[in-house]
Amino acid sequence: MPILDHTIVAAHDHLAAAAFMTGILGLPDPVTLGPFALVSVGQTTTLDFVTVDGPVDPQHYAFSVTEAEFDEIFARIRDRGLPYWADPFRHEPDRINTFDGGRGVYFDDPNGHLLEIITRPYGSGGTTTDHPHPLVAATTVDRPIGER
């Protein structure tokens, strides 16, 4: 099975952006390699921050975390006074979501990228959980996509 090795993340200041990411998520310090600041996420994947001239096109990055990690990261979000939302459209401020029996929250990095931490993958609770993800509740997820 292929595993994502890295993805390039545009930033106004790659060093500051990488430092924000490692600080908020509690990750090891970034490593510089040429024009990149590499942030290790998972065992083999890196986010490779690079400084770009001009506007940064916002992207979305979601991180699967343990319950304890969620508590630690969420505390840092609140300690820094960062706005956060229960949804990716930023309609539910100052709330977290509890889809699929887990917890999730969205927040912005300094470049406008939407970051997300979740303790359960969306859809993992199926339609029988107390609080299924709205997309799951509206579809069938009990069979692999190729078998639908």
C-alpha positions, 0 to 999 in steps of 0.5 A, a space after each residue: 500500500 502506498 504511504 504518503 512520503 511528503 507534501 509541500 506546504 506553502 507559507 509566507 515564512 516557512 520557518 515560522 510556519 513549521 515552528 507553529 505546526 510543531 509547537 501547536 501539535 507537540 511535534 519534534 522541531 522542524 529540520 531544514 533541507 534546502 529551502 524547506 522546513 520539514 515537519 515529521 508527522 507520523 512515522 514516515 511522512 513530512 510536511 515540507 514548508 516552503 516560503 512563497 512570494 505572493 498569496 498562499 492558497 489555503 489548504 486543509 490538513 487533518 491529523 489523527 490524534 489520541 484522546 490524550 493528544 487531543 487534550 494537550 493540543 486543544 489546551 495549546 489552542 485555547 492558551 494561545 487564544 486561537 479561534 476554533 470551530 466544530 466544523 470546516 465552514 467555521 459556522 460553529 465557533 468555540 465548539 468541538 464536534 463529537 462525531 463517531 464517538 470521538 472529538 474533533 476541532 478545526 483551527 487556522 494556522 498563521 497562513 490561513 491553512 485550516 488545521 484539524 485534529 480528530 480522535 476518530 476517523 470520520 465514518 468510523 462509527 458508521 450509522 449506528 453511533 450516537 452521533 454519526 458524521 453528517 455525511 455518513 448519516 446521509 450515505 451508506 458506508 457499511 460497504 467498501 466504495 468499490 462495492 456500492 
